[in-house]
Amino acid sequence: MTDLAVAWCEPDHNQREASMRIADVLRSKGGSVMTINPDATVTELLAGLAGHNIGAMVVTGPDGVAGIVSERDIVRQLHATGLRCSPNRSRQS
């Protein structure tokens, strides 16, 4: 059983969750923030996400922070635009 599953089974898990601070989470993740330009392509975004093993990037332009974009944003946009994948096609090496 994972530590997370064990934590949720323990009687005081709500108290520990309530006392956890964002600083505690950041300490374990590190302080680096990856950014991307609003003019970057989705391919560049996905390469950066994969290359840094992260799930989102802060979008920064000439006027500062423009937003944040995540893997989830891309998946939902692809779904909304009707992307269809054929299960019978395989990638050739």
Backbone bond lengths (Angstrom), bond angles and torsions (degrees), N, CA, C in turn:
res aa  C-N    CA-C-N  psi(-1)  N-CA   C-N-CA  omega(-1)  CA-C   N-CA-C  phi
1 M - - - 1.448 - - 1.528 107.88 -
2 T 1.331 116.95 138.26 1.459 119.76 -178.78 1.517 111.02 -73.49
3 D 1.332 115.29 162.56 1.469 120.05 177.84 1.523 110.93 -59.73
4 L 1.338 116.93 -38.25 1.459 120.11 -179.84 1.522 110.64 -62.68
5 A 1.325 116.61 -45.24 1.458 119.91 179.75 1.526 110.69 -63.46
6 V 1.310 116.73 -40.41 1.457 120.55 178.73 1.523 109.33 -64.34
7 A 1.333 117.63 -42.34 1.463 121.19 -178.97 1.520 110.82 -60.04
8 W 1.312 118.17 -40.22 1.461 120.42 -178.08 1.528 111.70 -72.85
9 C 1.307 117.51 -18.25 1.462 120.93 178.53 1.526 112.00 -88.03
10 E 1.309 116.56 -14.99 1.455 120.07 -178.42 1.526 110.12 -81.51
11 P 1.339 117.57 142.85 1.462 121.68 -174.96 1.525 115.00 -59.51
12 D 1.335 118.95 -30.20 1.458 119.64 -174.80 1.528 113.71 -98.49
13 H 1.333 117.91 16.53 1.463 119.32 -175.74 1.522 112.28 -60.37
14 N 1.318 119.39 -34.52 1.464 121.17 179.59 1.528 111.11 -66.50
15 Q 1.326 117.25 -37.04 1.464 120.15 178.27 1.520 110.64 -65.61
16 R 1.334 116.53 -42.86 1.466 119.86 179.71 1.512 110.73 -66.38
17 E 1.323 117.29 -40.10 1.458 120.76 178.57 1.524 110.34 -63.12
18 A 1.322 117.24 -42.67 1.461 121.75 -179.31 1.524 111.72 -65.61
19 S 1.318 117.68 -29.10 1.462 119.97 -177.80 1.529 112.53 -91.54
20 M 1.333 118.89 -8.26 1.451 121.89 179.48 1.529 109.47 -71.41
21 R 1.309 116.45 138.96 1.459 122.52 -179.97 1.528 110.07 -113.39
22 I 1.307 115.30 152.71 1.465 120.45 178.13 1.524 110.21 -56.96
23 A 1.313 117.36 -36.62 1.469 121.06 178.01 1.524 111.21 -57.25
24 D 1.334 117.51 -36.22 1.459 121.49 178.20 1.530 110.86 -64.16
25 V 1.323 115.58 -41.85 1.469 120.17 179.43 1.526 109.75 -66.03
26 L 1.328 116.65 -46.54 1.464 120.38 -179.54 1.522 112.72 -62.49
27 R 1.316 116.30 -35.06 1.461 120.08 179.24 1.526 110.62 -59.58
28 S 1.325 117.12 -38.43 1.465 120.21 -179.35 1.527 111.98 -79.43
29 K 1.329 117.97 -24.51 1.469 121.76 -178.60 1.514 112.86 -90.85
30 G 1.308 117.29 -25.88 1.456 121.10 -174.29 1.515 110.08 102.04
31 G 1.316 116.46 166.44 1.450 120.80 -173.97 1.517 115.47 -100.73
32 S 1.315 118.07 2.44 1.464 120.47 -177.82 1.522 111.26 -75.00
33 V 1.318 114.96 140.33 1.457 121.64 174.86 1.524 107.15 -122.51
34 M 1.304 116.08 123.45 1.457 120.48 179.76 1.526 108.77 -90.70
35 T 1.330 115.28 136.02 1.459 120.28 -179.21 1.517 110.49 -121.03
36 I 1.327 114.44 161.49 1.453 121.71 177.15 1.516 108.72 -144.48
37 N 1.305 116.80 149.39 1.455 124.09 -179.27 1.527 109.92 -79.27
38 P 1.319 119.24 144.33 1.469 120.97 179.27 1.531 113.85 -60.44
39 D 1.321 117.17 -21.79 1.469 120.51 -179.87 1.525 113.23 -87.23
40 A 1.321 118.16 -1.73 1.472 121.67 179.44 1.524 109.83 -66.82
41 T 1.307 115.61 155.40 1.470 120.78 177.81 1.521 110.19 -85.76
42 V 1.314 115.45 163.57 1.465 120.39 175.58 1.521 109.64 -62.03
43 T 1.313 117.12 -36.86 1.463 120.87 178.20 1.529 110.43 -60.86
44 E 1.326 117.14 -42.18 1.470 120.50 177.80 1.525 110.69 -65.32
45 L 1.322 116.43 -41.73 1.465 120.03 177.32 1.515 110.75 -59.21
46 L 1.326 117.22 -50.41 1.462 120.62 -177.74 1.522 111.64 -62.79
47 A 1.328 116.88 -37.14 1.465 119.98 177.54 1.527 110.22 -64.15
48 G 1.318 116.99 -41.09 1.469 120.88 178.59 1.519 112.22 -66.59
49 L 1.333 115.94 -42.11 1.467 119.55 178.42 1.526 110.50 -61.11
50 A 1.325 115.90 -47.31 1.469 120.33 -179.43 1.530 110.80 -66.48
51 G 1.316 116.37 -42.80 1.462 120.95 -177.21 1.522 113.44 -63.83
52 H 1.322 116.43 -32.07 1.461 120.56 -179.37 1.524 112.41 -102.94
53 N 1.325 116.26 1.91 1.462 122.25 179.77 1.533 111.38 53.42
54 I 1.339 114.18 51.82 1.463 121.37 -179.63 1.519 109.84 -128.60
55 G 1.309 117.36 168.87 1.461 121.61 -177.08 1.511 114.95 -110.63
56 A 1.343 117.78 -5.07 1.460 120.42 -178.93 1.521 109.85 -159.29
57 M 1.333 115.03 158.61 1.467 121.78 175.11 1.516 109.04 -134.21
58 V 1.318 114.43 147.99 1.457 121.12 174.51 1.534 107.10 -82.07
59 V 1.328 116.23 131.97 1.463 121.93 179.28 1.525 107.55 -92.73
60 T 1.344 115.76 120.19 1.460 120.26 -179.51 1.515 109.94 -125.18
61 G 1.327 115.02 136.30 1.455 122.05 177.82 1.508 109.84 -125.46
62 P 1.328 116.15 -166.02 1.463 120.42 -178.29 1.530 113.57 -61.64
63 D 1.325 116.93 -26.12 1.463 120.94 -178.78 1.525 112.82 -97.41
64 G 1.320 117.47 12.83 1.459 121.19 179.37 1.513 112.56 103.59
65 V 1.321 116.08 -149.94 1.462 121.58 -176.75 1.523 109.84 -71.44
66 A 1.342 114.80 126.23 1.464 120.82 179.47 1.521 111.34 -102.84
67 G 1.340 117.11 -17.66 1.464 120.69 -179.61 1.506 111.51 158.14
68 I 1.320 113.97 -161.54 1.466 121.61 177.64 1.518 106.77 -139.96
69 V 1.314 116.30 142.01 1.464 121.08 179.11 1.524 108.47 -129.56
70 S 1.341 115.29 136.99 1.461 120.22 -174.64 1.523 111.25 -124.85
71 E 1.332 114.19 169.31 1.471 119.75 173.62 1.519 109.78 -55.80
72 R 1.309 116.29 -42.05 1.460 121.39 -178.86 1.529 110.78 -60.00
73 D 1.333 117.48 -41.32 1.463 120.90 177.37 1.525 111.05 -57.99
74 I 1.318 116.13 -43.79 1.468 120.84 -178.33 1.519 110.49 -66.66
75 V 1.318 117.31 -46.09 1.468 121.00 -179.76 1.526 110.45 -60.16
76 R 1.314 117.17 -45.36 1.472 120.12 -179.92 1.516 111.79 -64.68
77 Q 1.336 117.52 -39.13 1.464 120.25 178.83 1.531 110.65 -66.44
78 L 1.327 116.79 -41.40 1.465 119.91 177.42 1.522 110.73 -62.27
79 H 1.318 116.41 -41.71 1.458 120.33 178.38 1.533 110.57 -64.21
80 A 1.308 117.00 -43.38 1.471 121.67 -178.40 1.527 112.21 -64.37
81 T 1.338 116.47 -30.57 1.460 119.63 -179.43 1.524 112.30 -88.29
82 G 1.319 116.68 2.28 1.456 120.17 173.67 1.510 116.12 85.24
83 L 1.312 117.34 26.74 1.462 120.03 176.98 1.516 109.70 -58.49
84 R 1.297 116.78 131.40 1.466 121.63 177.25 1.522 109.00 -124.06
85 C 1.299 115.56 130.81 1.460 121.31 177.83 1.525 107.49 -110.30
86 S 1.309 116.26 134.38 1.446 120.90 178.84 1.527 109.35 -88.62
87 P 1.328 118.27 122.22 1.465 119.65 -179.65 1.525 112.01 -70.97
88 N 1.311 118.41 -13.16 1.462 121.66 -177.49 1.517 113.40 -90.00
89 R 1.313 117.14 -7.86 1.455 120.10 -179.28 1.512 109.47 -91.64
90 S 1.308 116.80 138.05 1.465 120.33 175.97 1.515 108.79 -121.56
91 R 1.316 115.19 150.89 1.452 120.70 179.01 1.517 109.26 -80.26
92 Q 1.314 116.78 133.55 1.459 121.94 177.48 1.523 109.56 -87.52
93 S 1.332 117.57 134.23 1.470 120.53 178.61 1.486 110.65 -88.09
